[in-house]
Amino acid sequence: MFKDWECKSARQMLSLCLLPHELVAESEEALLRHLREVAKRGLGMERMRCLKAAASCSIGIREGTELAKFELKLLLTQYELLESKFEELEEKLDELLEQIPHVKQLMAIKGIGRDSIAGFLAEVGDIERYRHPKQIIKLAGLNLKENTSGKHKGSTKITKRGRKRLRALLFRVIMPLVAKNRAFKALHQYYTKRPDNPLKKMQSLIALCNKLIRVLFGVLKKGHRFSEEKMLQDIPRFTTVSLAT
């Protein structure tokens, strides 16, 4: 993933509206001076030489350069407009989140970010509408059903009858939680490695998504403070699970 200053450098370079053969003709010093106006680090003569070497390998046509530059300027203008709108959206998002009780407590949970919280609230709506986290689990289509027919007893799977975007959001959130949050990581290891009835990786992630819903519900609805240790100690069977860093 590119860093912010690298993206700014690339955009600033594009703003010169130089085609590859024109870029090769420019002096390295002039290009470097132009880029350093927006990026104060990580730029040197060696980077400029690599850039010009890449441009020299271009096999693009050289006809219609005037319209090509016009199109590039138009695309850059559109990009800058979208970027400014995204900045406005982020500011508005921060304002709205500040109005919701206990959001700061959620932000303090390691592995959960602002966008994840906003996405969850956007899908769920007013948390006061729900009496129990099972209602949100059902809304997400993460409640279990057993496939049976007559005397045949099939496998148990999630219904997937809820909101697809909410379910997808929860899975996106649970992955960094399992990687960064000690409690969720320990639970995942326990679920998948316990001697009795170990779960497959996906089954464990589904269980953890449901656990995450209960955590979010408890904080937003009742103002509970999230504790990694308490999340395990509240469940007797998990009291022996080690919270390895």
C-alpha positions, 0 to 999 in steps of 0.5 A: 500500500502506498504511503500518503506522501508517495501518493502526493508525489505521484499526483504532483508528478502527473500534474506536470502533464509530461508524457514519457518521452517529455519526462526523459528530456527533463533534467533530474534536478528540475523533477526532483525540485518539483517533487520536493515541494510536496514530499519532504522525505524519501526522495533523492536523485536515485529515485529520479533516475529510476523514474526516468529509466522507466519512462525511457522504456515506454513504447506509447505513441506520440501522436495526439499528445495535446488531447492526451494532456487535456484528458490527464488534466481533466482526470486530475481535476476529478480526482482532486474533487473526489478527494476533497469530498472524501475529506468532507465525508470523513469530517462529517462521519467524525461529527456523527460518531461523536454524538453516539454514546460509548463510541469512544469506548469502542474506539479503544478496543484494539483492532477496531477502527472508526470506519468499522464502527461507522459501518456497523452502526450504518447497517444496524441503525439505532442500537436501542431498537434491539433487546438482545444481541441475538437479534443482530446476529440474526440480522447479519444472517449468522444464526445457525440452522441444521439441514435435516430431511426426514430422519437424515440429520445434515450439517449445521450452517449459518442461514445467510438470510440477513444483511449481506453487507453487515455480514461481510463487514463483520468478517472484515473486522474479525480478521485484524481482531484475531491478529491484533487483539489478545482476547480474540486471538486466544479464543480463535486458537482455543476454538481451532485447537481444543481437544474436544470438538475443535472448530475449522477456521471458518467455523471459529471466525463465525463464532468470533463474529457472533462474539464481536456482535455481543461485545459491540452490543454490550458497549453501545447498549449498556455502556460496558467497558471492554476487557480482554481478560474479562471476555474470557474469564466470564466464560468458565470453560475459557478461564484456562486460556492463556492471553499470550501476547 
